[in-house]
């Protein structure tokens, strides 16, 4: 099974092509580049280097969040469009699951974290097993001060993995933990999608939706305005 995966939910933009459990190649743009303008050329560059046309893909995958609202929408629109146009299955993969996949070794349990600002983090608890990644709890949005209570029930010496929030969270937990800073990975997204799709767990194209977890700033601002004018 040949899969094209897009990870656009972070400041970095990545695309990857996998075949079975092997990544053929990937490309990552550094933060600060516009995802909307760069995604299509990045896909074209990667598939061109591999000599593989989009019509030769067996499936598509996308990191569906949580993360950047606008970035998630760009990736979802591209992958859903390709899936619809070419009639291929699609898999949406949590951005937290991708971080856990990159950091956890077989048999390990840990919490993947993404800094959500405002003193909060997106997080989910996962366990890495021979058959793939198992979600234990989440995804959720919690205050950083709540994190020690969450991780206390995870396992002996759990792994805290993710972005710049890792160091602060490791220091906040009294129990011994392992901290691993890892970044978003289109390759990890592709491999997690392969595990799901090989089990026949494709997403329904028309119901696949972004995993925002938090409401957008626009929605929260609208509610504040409504409450003051009511």
C-alpha positions as CSV (number, residue, x, y, z in Angstrom):
1,X,0.0,0.0,0.0
2,X,1.5,3.3,-1.1
3,X,0.4,6.3,1.0
4,X,0.9,10.1,0.6
5,X,0.7,11.8,4.0
6,X,0.5,15.5,4.8
7,X,1.3,17.0,8.2
8,X,0.3,20.7,8.3
9,X,-1.0,21.2,11.9
10,X,2.2,22.8,13.2
11,X,4.4,25.7,12.0
12,X,6.4,23.1,10.0
13,X,4.9,21.7,6.9
14,X,5.7,18.1,5.9
15,X,4.8,15.6,3.3
16,X,5.8,11.9,3.0
17,X,5.3,8.9,0.8
18,X,5.3,5.4,2.3
19,X,5.0,1.9,0.9
20,X,3.9,-0.7,3.5
21,X,5.9,-0.1,6.7
22,X,8.7,1.8,4.9
23,X,8.9,5.5,4.2
24,X,10.2,6.1,0.7
25,X,10.9,9.8,1.2
26,X,9.7,12.9,2.9
27,X,10.1,16.7,2.7
28,X,9.8,19.2,5.5
29,X,9.7,23.0,5.3
30,X,10.8,25.1,8.3
31,X,8.5,27.3,10.3
32,X,7.5,30.6,8.9
33,X,6.5,29.4,5.4
34,X,2.9,29.7,4.2
35,X,1.2,26.3,4.2
36,X,-1.5,27.3,1.7
37,X,1.0,28.5,-0.9
38,X,3.6,25.7,-0.3
39,X,1.7,22.5,0.1
40,X,0.9,21.7,-3.5
41,X,4.4,22.5,-4.8
42,X,5.9,20.4,-1.9
43,X,3.8,17.4,-2.9
44,X,4.7,17.9,-6.6
45,X,8.4,18.1,-5.7
46,X,8.3,14.9,-3.6
47,X,6.3,12.8,-6.0
48,X,8.5,14.1,-8.9
49,X,11.7,13.1,-7.1
50,X,10.2,9.6,-6.5
51,X,8.8,9.3,-10.0
52,X,5.4,8.4,-8.6
53,X,2.2,10.1,-9.8
54,X,-0.7,10.9,-7.5
55,X,-2.8,8.5,-9.4
56,X,-0.4,5.7,-8.3
57,X,-1.2,6.3,-4.6
58,X,-3.3,3.7,-2.9
59,X,-4.4,5.9,-0.1
60,X,-4.0,9.3,1.5
61,X,-3.4,10.4,5.1
62,X,-3.5,13.7,7.0
63,X,-2.7,14.9,10.5
64,X,-6.0,16.2,11.6
65,X,-5.0,18.1,14.8
66,X,-4.9,19.4,17.4
67,X,-2.7,22.3,16.4
68,X,-2.8,25.3,14.1
69,X,-6.4,25.8,13.0
70,X,-5.5,27.3,9.6
71,X,-2.8,24.7,9.0
72,X,-5.1,21.8,9.8
73,X,-7.7,23.2,7.3
74,X,-5.1,23.5,4.6
75,X,-3.9,19.9,4.9
76,X,-7.4,18.5,5.3
77,X,-8.7,20.3,2.2
78,X,-5.8,19.0,0.1
79,X,-6.0,15.4,1.2
80,X,-9.8,15.2,1.1
81,X,-9.8,16.7,-2.4
82,X,-7.2,14.1,-3.6
83,X,-9.1,11.3,-2.0
84,X,-12.4,12.4,-3.7
85,X,-10.9,13.1,-7.1
86,X,-9.0,9.8,-7.2
87,X,-11.4,7.6,-5.3
88,X,-8.8,6.5,-2.8
89,X,-9.3,5.8,1.0
90,X,-8.2,8.3,3.5
91,X,-7.1,8.2,7.1
92,X,-7.0,11.1,9.6
93,X,-4.3,10.8,12.2
94,X,-4.1,12.8,15.5
95,X,-1.1,15.1,15.7
96,X,-0.6,13.8,19.2
97,X,-0.5,10.2,18.0
98,X,2.2,11.2,15.6
99,X,4.3,12.6,18.4
100,X,3.8,9.5,20.5
101,X,4.7,7.3,17.6
102,X,8.0,9.2,17.1
103,X,8.9,9.0,20.8
104,X,7.7,5.8,22.3
105,X,9.5,2.5,22.0
106,X,7.6,-0.8,22.1
107,X,6.1,-1.4,25.5
108,X,6.4,2.2,26.6
109,X,3.5,4.4,27.8
110,X,3.5,8.1,27.6
111,X,1.8,11.4,27.2
112,X,2.1,13.4,24.0
113,X,1.9,17.1,24.5
114,X,1.4,20.2,22.3
115,X,1.6,23.7,23.8
116,X,-1.8,25.3,23.5
117,X,-0.7,28.6,25.1
118,X,-2.8,30.3,27.8
119,X,-1.2,28.0,30.3
120,X,-2.7,24.9,28.6
121,X,-1.6,21.9,26.6
122,X,-3.2,19.5,24.2
123,X,-2.4,16.0,25.4
124,X,-3.2,12.3,25.0
125,X,-2.0,9.1,26.7
126,X,-0.7,6.3,24.4
127,X,1.0,2.9,24.6
128,X,3.3,1.6,21.9
129,X,2.5,-2.1,21.2
130,X,3.8,-4.5,18.5
131,X,0.6,-4.0,16.5
132,X,0.9,-0.2,16.6
133,X,-0.2,2.6,18.9
134,X,-3.0,2.3,21.4
135,X,-4.9,5.4,22.7
136,X,-5.5,5.2,26.4
137,X,-7.0,8.6,27.1
138,X,-7.6,11.8,25.2
139,X,-7.1,13.9,23.1
140,X,-7.9,16.6,25.6
141,X,-7.1,20.2,26.5
142,X,-6.0,20.7,30.1
143,X,-4.3,23.3,32.2
144,X,-0.6,22.7,32.7
145,X,-1.2,22.5,36.5
146,X,-3.5,19.6,36.0
147,X,-0.8,17.6,34.1
148,X,0.9,16.0,37.1
149,X,-2.3,14.4,38.2
150,X,-2.9,13.0,34.7
151,X,0.5,11.5,34.3
152,X,0.6,10.0,37.8
153,X,-1.8,7.3,36.6
154,X,0.0,6.5,33.3
155,X,2.6,3.9,34.2
156,X,5.9,3.5,35.9
157,X,8.4,6.0,34.5
158,X,6.2,7.3,31.6
159,X,7.5,9.3,28.7
160,X,6.4,12.9,28.2
161,X,7.0,13.7,24.5
162,X,6.2,16.6,22.2
163,X,7.1,20.2,21.6
164,X,8.6,23.0,23.7
165,X,6.1,22.3,26.5
166,X,8.0,19.1,27.4
167,X,10.7,20.6,29.6
168,X,8.3,22.6,31.8
169,X,5.9,19.6,32.2
170,X,8.8,17.2,33.1
171,X,9.8,19.6,35.9
172,X,6.2,19.8,37.2
173,X,5.9,16.1,37.7
174,X,7.3,14.8,41.1
175,X,7.5,11.1,39.9
176,X,10.4,10.1,37.7
177,X,9.6,10.5,34.0
178,X,11.4,10.5,30.7
179,X,11.2,13.7,28.6
180,X,11.6,13.6,24.8
181,X,11.3,16.6,22.6
182,X,10.0,15.5,19.2
183,X,8.6,17.3,16.2
184,X,5.7,16.8,13.8
185,X,6.3,14.1,11.3
186,X,4.6,13.4,8.0
187,X,6.5,10.1,7.9
188,X,5.0,9.1,11.3
189,X,1.5,10.1,10.0
190,X,2.0,7.9,6.9
191,X,3.1,4.8,9.0
192,X,0.2,5.2,11.5
193,X,-2.2,5.5,8.6
194,X,-0.7,2.3,7.1
195,X,-1.5,0.5,10.4
196,X,-5.1,1.7,10.3
197,X,-5.7,1.2,6.6
198,X,-4.2,-2.3,6.6
199,X,-6.9,-3.2,9.2
200,X,-9.6,-1.8,7.0
201,X,-10.1,1.3,9.2
202,X,-10.4,4.0,6.6
203,X,-12.3,7.2,7.6
204,X,-15.5,8.2,5.8
205,X,-14.4,11.0,3.5
206,X,-17.5,13.2,4.1
207,X,-17.4,12.9,7.9
208,X,-13.6,13.3,8.4
209,X,-13.2,16.5,10.3
210,X,-10.4,18.5,11.9
211,X,-9.6,17.6,15.5
212,X,-9.5,21.1,17.0
213,X,-10.2,20.1,20.7
214,X,-10.3,23.8,21.6
215,X,-12.8,26.2,20.1
216,X,-11.4,28.8,17.8
217,X,-10.6,32.4,19.0
218,X,-13.3,33.7,16.6
219,X,-15.9,31.4,18.3
220,X,-14.9,32.4,21.8
221,X,-14.8,36.1,20.9
222,X,-18.3,35.8,19.3
223,X,-19.6,34.3,22.5
224,X,-18.1,37.0,24.6
225,X,-19.8,39.6,22.4
226,X,-23.1,37.8,22.5
227,X,-23.0,37.6,26.3
228,X,-22.3,41.3,26.7
229,X,-25.1,42.3,24.3
230,X,-27.7,39.9,25.6
